[in-house]
Amino acid sequence: MKRLIPALLLAAAIPAFAADAPTDDTVVETHAVATPDSFPFTIEAQILPENGYRLKITDKQTGKVQITSESVAPSSVGGLKLADVVGRLADVSTDYNGDGHPDIAVPISGAYGNTADELYLFDPATRQFKPVPDGKGFAYDGNVKVIRKGCVRVEYKSSIMDYSQDDYCWKNGGWEMLRLKDTKAHRHGKARRK
């Protein structure tokens, strides 16, 4: 019995210490992201410890809450500034995959210390924003811009001094890279016959 009481006291004290310890889910700061009145969701950027953040997306219609996975701010920023995240999220009405629904581009770390976009595409069946499935995304992380309905251009740093860009279109539930057909013939009109 003498050995049992100290063991029970120790076991009771451990959860109390664990509850006081900060967790990865500790929100350091929260800021509402401005959205158009017609946008059916509210978005909050939540700053987490160690330069991380996530988004809290609330459906205005159902009240259902979605929290994105944690992202790490680019190290080149020298510490995450909430204004940087919120500024990059200012336009949440862009339809990247051409399905008629607005999507969200979340700033993440790209190559060589640059920022890049991770897309969360709206799924009308679940009314949630989902990341692109593994193996169906872009070859390189970079800044994403719509070039026409359902097609985007990804601009990324390909080396310490060079930038590159790739074009993709959304087909069959994933991004497919566009390939140029005989660029020499397109540049000079019809190919010359010898």
VOLO-649545 format. One record per residue: residue number from 1; chain; y, x, z of N, C-alpha, C in turn. Coordinates in Angstrom, 2 decimals. Layout:
BEGIN
   nr  kette  n.north   n.east     n.up  ca.north  ca.east    ca.up  c.north   c.east     c.up
  NUM      A        Y        X        Z         Y        X        Z        Y        X        Z
...
REM end
This chain:
BEGIN
   nr  kette  n.north   n.east     n.up  ca.north  ca.east    ca.up  c.north   c.east     c.up
    1      A    -1.19     0.82     0.00      0.00     0.00     0.00     1.25     0.87     0.00
    2      A     1.19     2.02     0.75      2.36     2.90     0.81     2.69     3.44    -0.57
    3      A     1.70     3.68    -1.42      1.94     4.21    -2.76     2.39     3.11    -3.73
    4      A     1.97     1.90    -3.45      2.28     0.79    -4.33     3.76     0.39    -4.28
    5      A     4.36     0.40    -3.11      5.76    -0.03    -2.97     6.70     0.90    -3.75
    6      A     6.62     2.26    -3.61      7.51     3.10    -4.43     7.29     2.91    -5.93
    7      A     6.06     2.69    -6.35      5.78     2.47    -7.76     6.43     1.17    -8.26
    8      A     6.35     0.13    -7.45      6.98    -1.14    -7.82     8.50    -1.03    -7.87
    9      A     9.08    -0.30    -6.90     10.54    -0.11    -6.90    10.98     0.66    -8.14
   10      A    10.23     1.70    -8.50     10.55     2.49    -9.69    10.44     1.64   -10.95
   11      A     9.38     0.85   -11.04      9.18    -0.01   -12.21    10.30    -1.04   -12.32
   12      A    10.78    -1.55   -11.21     11.86    -2.54   -11.22    13.19    -1.91   -11.61
   13      A    13.39    -0.64   -11.29     14.66     0.04   -11.57    14.78     0.46   -13.04
   14      A    13.69     0.75   -13.72     13.73     1.23   -15.11    14.41     0.23   -16.05
   15      A    14.07    -1.05   -16.03     14.77    -1.98   -16.93    16.27    -2.06   -16.66
   16      A    16.70    -1.91   -15.40     18.12    -1.96   -15.08    18.85    -0.80   -15.75
   17      A    18.27     0.40   -15.72     18.89     1.55   -16.39    18.87     1.36   -17.90
   18      A    17.80     0.84   -18.44     17.68     0.64   -19.88    18.71    -0.39   -20.37
   19      A    19.01    -1.40   -19.57     19.96    -2.42   -19.98    21.37    -1.86   -20.08
   20      A    21.70    -0.86   -19.22     23.03    -0.26   -19.24    23.20     0.74   -20.38
   21      A    22.11     1.27   -20.89     22.19     2.28   -21.95    22.62     1.63   -23.26
   22      A    23.53     2.30   -24.02     23.93     1.71   -25.29    22.77     1.70   -26.27
   23      A    22.72     0.68   -27.10     21.67     0.57   -28.10    22.28     0.73   -29.48
   24      A    21.45     0.82   -30.49     21.93     0.94   -31.86    22.67    -0.33   -32.30
   25      A    22.43    -1.45   -31.61     23.07    -2.71   -31.96    24.43    -2.89   -31.29
   26      A    24.89    -1.92   -30.51     26.17    -2.02   -29.84    27.28    -2.04   -30.89
   27      A    28.06    -3.09   -30.90     29.17    -3.21   -31.85    30.40    -2.61   -31.19
   28      A    30.97    -1.59   -31.84     32.13    -0.89   -31.31    33.41    -1.66   -31.64
   29      A    33.47    -2.22   -32.85     34.66    -2.92   -33.31    34.25    -3.91   -34.39
   30      A    34.96    -5.04   -34.47     34.68    -6.06   -35.47    35.97    -6.44   -36.16
   31      A    35.89    -6.69   -37.46     37.07    -7.11   -38.21    36.65    -8.12   -39.27
   32      A    37.38    -9.23   -39.36     37.09   -10.25   -40.37    37.52    -9.74   -41.74
   33      A    36.69    -9.99   -42.74     37.00    -9.62   -44.11    37.63   -10.83   -44.78
   34      A    38.79   -10.62   -45.42     39.48   -11.73   -46.09    38.63   -12.22   -47.27
   35      A    38.43   -13.51   -47.34     37.67   -14.12   -48.43    38.48   -15.28   -49.00
   36      A    38.27   -15.62   -50.26     38.97   -16.78   -50.83    38.58   -18.06   -50.08
   37      A    39.48   -19.03   -50.03     39.19   -20.29   -49.34    37.93   -20.97   -49.88
   38      A    37.70   -20.82   -51.18     36.54   -21.48   -51.79    35.23   -20.74   -51.52
   39      A    35.29   -19.52   -50.98     34.08   -18.74   -50.70    33.34   -19.39   -49.54
   40      A    32.06   -19.75   -49.71     31.36   -20.55   -48.69    30.83   -19.75   -47.49
   41      A    31.29   -18.53   -47.31     30.82   -17.69   -46.21    32.00   -17.00   -45.54
   42      A    31.83   -16.67   -44.24     32.76   -15.77   -43.58    32.04   -14.44   -43.43
   43      A    32.79   -13.36   -43.52     32.20   -12.02   -43.43    32.95   -11.22   -42.39
   44      A    32.21   -10.54   -41.52     32.78    -9.62   -40.54    32.15    -8.26   -40.75
   45      A    32.98    -7.22   -40.74     32.47    -5.85   -40.73    32.35    -5.42   -39.28
   46      A    31.16    -4.97   -38.89     30.91    -4.54   -37.52    30.68    -3.04   -37.50
   47      A    31.55    -2.31   -36.79     31.40    -0.87   -36.67    30.41    -0.59   -35.54
   48      A    29.43     0.27   -35.84     28.39     0.64   -34.88    28.58     2.09   -34.46
   49      A    27.93     2.53   -33.40     28.04     3.93   -32.99    27.57     4.89   -34.08
   50      A    28.01     6.11   -34.00     27.59     7.20   -34.88    27.87     6.91   -36.34
   51      A    29.07     6.40   -36.63     29.55     6.25   -38.00    28.78     5.23   -38.83
   52      A    28.18     4.24   -38.18     27.45     3.22   -38.91    28.20     1.90   -38.91
   53      A    27.82     1.01   -39.78     28.38    -0.33   -39.80    27.39    -1.27   -40.45
   54      A    27.66    -2.56   -40.29     26.86    -3.60   -40.93    27.77    -4.81   -41.14
   55      A    27.28    -5.75   -41.91     28.05    -6.97   -42.16    27.38    -8.16   -41.49
   56      A    28.19    -9.00   -40.91     27.73   -10.27   -40.36    28.27   -11.35   -41.30
   57      A    27.36   -12.06   -41.96     27.72   -13.07   -42.96    27.30   -14.43   -42.41
   58      A    28.27   -15.33   -42.28     27.99   -16.66   -41.73    28.22   -17.71   -42.81
   59      A    27.22   -18.54   -43.03     27.30   -19.64   -43.99    28.16   -20.74   -43.38
   60      A    29.29   -21.06   -44.00     30.20   -22.09   -43.47    29.53   -23.47   -43.47
   61      A    28.63   -23.70   -44.40     27.98   -25.00   -44.57    26.91   -25.24   -43.50
   62      A    26.06   -24.24   -43.26     24.92   -24.42   -42.36    25.09   -23.74   -41.00
   63      A    26.02   -22.79   -40.91     26.19   -22.03   -39.68    25.19   -20.90   -39.54
   64      A    24.29   -20.75   -40.50     23.26   -19.71   -40.46    23.92   -18.33   -40.59
   65      A    23.46   -17.38   -39.78     24.03   -16.04   -39.75    23.06   -15.05   -40.35
   66      A    23.57   -14.17   -41.20     22.79   -13.07   -41.77    23.48   -11.77   -41.39
   67      A    22.71   -10.79   -40.95     23.26    -9.47   -40.64    22.57    -8.46   -41.54
   68      A    23.37    -7.72   -42.31     22.81    -6.73   -43.23    22.26    -5.55   -42.45
   69      A    21.43    -4.75   -43.12     20.92    -3.55   -42.47    22.07    -2.56   -42.28
   70      A    21.91    -1.66   -41.33     22.98    -0.71   -41.03    23.19     0.26   -42.18
   71      A    24.43     0.52   -42.48     24.81     1.53   -43.46    25.56     2.62   -42.74
   72      A    25.56     3.81   -43.30     26.29     4.93   -42.71    27.48     5.22   -43.59
   73      A    28.62     5.37   -42.96     29.85     5.64   -43.72    29.77     7.05   -44.31
   74      A    30.40     7.25   -45.45     30.40     8.58   -46.07    30.97     9.63   -45.13
   75      A    30.32    10.78   -45.07     30.78    11.85   -44.18    32.13    12.40   -44.61
   76      A    32.48    12.25   -45.89     33.76    12.76   -46.36    34.93    12.01   -45.75
   77      A    34.67    10.81   -45.22     35.75    10.03   -44.61    36.16    10.66   -43.29
   78      A    35.26    11.45   -42.68     35.59    12.10   -41.41    35.59    11.11   -40.27
   79      A    34.70    10.18   -40.30     34.64     9.14   -39.29    35.01     7.83   -39.92
   80      A    34.24     6.83   -39.67     34.45     5.54   -40.31    35.74     4.90   -39.83
   81      A    36.52     4.46   -40.77     37.72     3.70   -40.47    37.45     2.28   -40.95
   82      A    37.65     1.34   -40.08     37.37    -0.05   -40.41    38.15    -0.48   -41.64
   83      A    39.37     0.00   -41.79     40.18    -0.37   -42.95    39.51     0.05   -44.25
   84      A    38.79     1.18   -44.25     38.10     1.64   -45.46    36.99     0.67   -45.85
   85      A    36.21     0.24   -44.88     35.12    -0.69   -45.16    35.69    -2.03   -45.61
   86      A    36.64    -2.55   -44.86     37.23    -3.86   -45.18    37.93    -3.81   -46.53
   87      A    38.62    -2.70   -46.82     39.30    -2.56   -48.10    38.35    -2.58   -49.27
   88      A    37.21    -1.93   -49.12     36.20    -1.92   -50.19    35.52    -3.28   -50.34
   89      A    35.56    -4.09   -49.29     34.93    -5.41   -49.33    35.91    -6.51   -49.69
   90      A    37.14    -6.13   -50.05     38.19    -7.13   -50.26    37.85    -8.12   -51.35
   91      A    37.14    -7.72   -52.41     36.80    -8.64   -53.48    35.32    -9.02   -53.36
   92      A    35.08   -10.13   -52.69     33.70   -10.58   -52.52    33.34   -11.69   -53.50
   93      A    34.17   -11.87   -54.51     33.92   -12.95   -55.46    33.36   -12.45   -56.79
   94      A    32.94   -11.19   -56.85     32.41   -10.62   -58.08    30.95   -11.03   -58.27
   95      A    30.63   -11.49   -59.47     29.25   -11.84   -59.83    28.68   -10.67   -60.61
   96      A    27.92    -9.82   -59.95     27.41    -8.60   -60.59    26.26    -8.88   -61.55
   97      A    25.34    -9.77   -61.18     24.14    -9.98   -62.00    24.26   -11.15   -62.97
   98      A    25.42   -11.79   -63.05     25.65   -12.82   -64.06    24.95   -14.14   -63.83
   99      A    24.60   -14.46   -62.58     23.90   -15.72   -62.31    24.84   -16.85   -61.91
  100      A    26.15   -16.58   -61.91     27.12   -17.60   -61.57    27.46   -17.68   -60.10
  101      A    26.88   -16.79   -59.27     27.14   -16.77   -57.83    27.79   -15.45   -57.44
  102      A    28.76   -15.48   -56.50     29.39   -14.24   -56.07    28.42   -13.37   -55.27
  103      A    28.54   -12.07   -55.43     27.70   -11.09   -54.75    28.60   -10.19   -53.90
  104      A    28.01    -9.30   -53.12     28.78    -8.40   -52.26    28.37    -6.96   -52.55
  105      A    29.37    -6.09   -52.72     29.14    -4.65   -52.87    29.54    -3.98   -51.55
  106      A    28.58    -3.32   -50.91     28.80    -2.68   -49.62    28.98    -1.18   -49.83
  107      A    30.05    -0.58   -49.30     30.25     0.87   -49.47    29.23     1.68   -48.67
  108      A    28.61     2.65   -49.35     27.64     3.56   -48.72    27.96     4.98   -49.15
  109      A    27.23     5.95   -48.63     27.39     7.34   -49.04    26.73     7.57   -50.38
  110      A    27.46     8.21   -51.28     26.92     8.57   -52.58    26.70    10.08   -52.65
  111      A    26.49    10.58   -53.85     26.25    12.01   -54.05    27.52    12.82   -53.83
  112      A    27.36    14.02   -53.33     28.45    14.98   -53.15    29.60    14.43   -52.31
  113      A    29.28    13.63   -51.30     30.29    13.15   -50.37    31.14    12.00   -50.88
  114      A    30.82    11.45   -52.04     31.57    10.32   -52.57    31.01     9.01   -52.04
  115      A    31.81     7.97   -52.15     31.31     6.65   -51.77    30.60     6.02   -52.96
  116      A    29.76     5.08   -52.66     29.00     4.35   -53.68    28.90     2.90   -53.22
  117      A    28.35     2.05   -54.07     28.19     0.64   -53.73    26.71     0.28   -53.64
  118      A    26.35    -0.43   -52.59     25.03    -1.04   -52.50    25.25    -2.53   -52.68
  119      A    24.55    -3.11   -53.64     24.76    -4.52   -53.95    23.85    -5.42   -53.12
  120      A    24.46    -6.49   -52.61     23.73    -7.58   -51.98    23.95    -8.79   -52.89
  121      A    22.90    -9.24   -53.55     22.99   -10.33   -54.52    22.66   -11.66   -53.87
  122      A    23.44   -12.68   -54.21     23.24   -13.99   -53.61    21.99   -14.66   -54.16
  123      A    21.16   -15.16   -53.25     19.96   -15.90   -53.63    20.21   -17.38   -53.29
  124      A    20.42   -18.23   -54.31     20.75   -19.62   -54.03    19.64   -20.39   -53.31
  125      A    18.40   -19.99   -53.48     17.29   -20.69   -52.82    17.35   -20.55   -51.30
  126      A    17.73   -19.37   -50.82     17.78   -19.13   -49.37    19.21   -19.13   -48.83
  127      A    20.20   -19.16   -49.73     21.62   -19.05   -49.37    21.88   -17.79   -48.55
  128      A    21.24   -16.68   -48.96     21.45   -15.39   -48.31    21.73   -14.33   -49.37
  129      A    22.33   -13.24   -48.94     22.58   -12.10   -49.80    21.46   -11.09   -49.58
  130      A    20.83   -10.66   -50.67     19.67    -9.77   -50.55    19.91    -8.49   -51.33
  131      A    19.44    -7.35   -50.79     19.54    -6.12   -51.56    18.61    -6.17   -52.77
  132      A    18.92    -5.36   -53.76     18.08    -5.29   -54.95    16.70    -4.77   -54.52
  133      A    15.62    -5.37   -55.00     14.27    -4.92   -54.60    14.04    -3.45   -54.96
  134      A    13.22    -2.77   -54.16     12.87    -1.37   -54.42    12.30    -1.23   -55.82
  135      A    12.73    -0.17   -56.50     12.24     0.11   -57.84    12.93    -0.69   -58.93
  136      A    13.87    -1.57   -58.56     14.57    -2.40   -59.53    16.07    -2.12   -59.54
  137      A    16.48    -1.03   -58.87     17.89    -0.71   -58.75    18.35     0.33   -59.75
  138      A    19.44     0.98   -59.41     20.04     1.99   -60.27    19.37     3.34   -60.06
  139      A    19.43     4.19   -61.09     18.86     5.53   -61.00    19.67     6.40   -60.02
  140      A    20.99     6.20   -59.98     21.87     6.98   -59.11    22.81     6.05   -58.36
  141      A    23.17     6.42   -57.13     24.14     5.66   -56.36    25.53     5.99   -56.88
  142      A    26.35     4.97   -57.07     27.72     5.19   -57.53    28.54     3.93   -57.38
  143      A    29.77     4.00   -57.89     30.66     2.84   -57.87    30.26     1.89   -59.00
  144      A    30.15     0.61   -58.67     29.65    -0.38   -59.61    30.80    -1.28   -60.08
  145      A    30.95    -1.42   -61.38     31.96    -2.28   -61.99    31.29    -3.16   -63.04
  146      A    31.69    -4.43   -63.08     31.17    -5.35   -64.09    31.80    -5.01   -65.44
  147      A    30.97    -4.89   -66.49     31.50    -4.62   -67.83    31.41    -5.86   -68.73
  148      A    30.49    -6.75   -68.44     30.39    -8.06   -69.07    29.38    -8.86   -68.24
  149      A    29.23   -10.14   -68.57     28.38   -11.01   -67.76    26.97   -10.43   -67.63
  150      A    26.55   -10.18   -66.38     25.21    -9.69   -66.12    25.01    -8.20   -66.35
  151      A    26.07    -7.48   -66.73     25.96    -6.05   -67.00    27.02    -5.28   -66.21
  152      A    26.64    -4.11   -65.73     27.53    -3.29   -64.91    27.52    -1.84   -65.38
  153      A    28.54    -1.12   -64.98     28.62     0.32   -65.20    28.61     0.99   -63.83
  154      A    27.72     1.97   -63.66     27.63     2.73   -62.42    28.22     4.11   -62.70
  155      A    29.32     4.44   -62.01     29.96     5.74   -62.15    29.60     6.56   -60.92
  156      A    29.10     7.78   -61.15     28.62     8.61   -60.06    28.91    10.07   -60.35
  157      A    28.91    10.86   -59.29     29.12    12.30   -59.43    27.76    12.93   -59.69
  158      A    27.63    13.57   -60.87     26.34    14.12   -61.27    26.18    15.59   -60.91
  159      A    27.25    16.25   -60.59     27.21    17.63   -60.09    28.49    17.85   -59.30
  160      A    28.66    19.04   -58.81     29.83    19.33   -57.98    31.14    19.10   -58.75
  161      A    31.10    19.25   -60.08     32.32    19.13   -60.88    32.30    17.98   -61.89
  162      A    31.16    17.38   -62.14     31.05    16.41   -63.23    30.75    15.01   -62.73
  163      A    31.29    14.05   -63.50     31.01    12.64   -63.25    30.24    12.10   -64.44
  164      A    29.39    11.12   -64.19     28.61    10.47   -65.25    28.66     8.98   -65.03
  165      A    28.21     8.25   -66.03     28.12     6.80   -65.90    26.92     6.29   -66.67
  166      A    26.31     5.25   -66.14     25.19     4.58   -66.77    25.49     3.09   -66.79
  167      A    25.05     2.41   -67.83     25.23     0.96   -67.96    23.88     0.27   -67.75
  168      A    23.92    -0.87   -67.02     22.72    -1.63   -66.71    22.99    -3.12   -66.95
  169      A    21.94    -3.85   -67.27     22.00    -5.31   -67.33    20.89    -5.87   -66.45
  170      A    21.16    -7.02   -65.84     20.20    -7.68   -64.95    19.21    -8.46   -65.81
  171      A    17.94    -8.06   -65.76     16.89    -8.75   -66.51    15.61    -8.77   -65.68
  172      A    14.94    -9.90   -65.69     13.64   -10.03   -65.02    13.65    -9.59   -63.56
  173      A    14.71    -9.95   -62.84     14.77    -9.66   -61.41    15.07    -8.22   -61.05
  174      A    15.68    -7.47   -61.96     16.04    -6.08   -61.67    17.05    -5.55   -62.67
  175      A    17.57    -4.35   -62.39     18.55    -3.71   -63.28    17.81    -2.87   -64.30
  176      A    18.11    -3.07   -65.58     17.54    -2.28   -66.66    18.65    -1.46   -67.31
  177      A    18.41    -0.15   -67.44     19.42     0.72   -68.03    19.51     0.46   -69.53
  178      A    20.74     0.41   -70.03     20.96     0.24   -71.45    20.83     1.60   -72.13
  179      A    20.17     1.63   -73.22     20.00     2.87   -74.00    20.79     2.73   -75.28
  180      A    21.52     3.77   -75.66     22.25     3.76   -76.92    21.28     4.02   -78.06
  181      A    21.40     3.23   -79.12     20.55     3.41   -80.30    21.27     4.31   -81.29
  182      A    20.69     5.37   -81.68     21.20     6.26   -82.71    22.73     6.37   -82.64
  183      A    23.23     7.02   -81.61     24.67     7.10   -81.41    25.39     7.79   -82.56
  184      A    24.72     8.70   -83.25     25.34     9.39   -84.37    25.64     8.40   -85.50
  185      A    24.72     7.49   -85.79     24.92     6.49   -86.84    26.03     5.52   -86.44
  186      A    26.09     5.14   -85.18     27.13     4.22   -84.73    28.50     4.87   -84.80
  187      A    28.58     6.15   -84.51     29.85     6.85   -84.51    30.44     6.97   -85.91
  188      A    29.62     7.16   -86.93     30.09     7.41   -88.28    29.80     6.27   -89.24
  189      A    29.58     5.09   -88.73     29.21     3.98   -89.60    27.74     4.10   -89.95
  190      A    27.40     3.83   -91.20     26.00     3.92   -91.60    25.59     5.38   -91.74
  191      A    24.35     5.65   -91.46     23.84     7.00   -91.64    23.82     7.33   -93.13
  192      A    24.22     8.53   -93.47     24.28     8.95   -94.88    22.91     9.31   -95.40
  193      A    22.68     8.96   -96.66     21.42     9.32   -97.30    21.61    10.61   -98.04
  194      A    20.58    11.38   -98.08     20.66    12.66   -98.81    20.09    12.56  -100.17
REM end
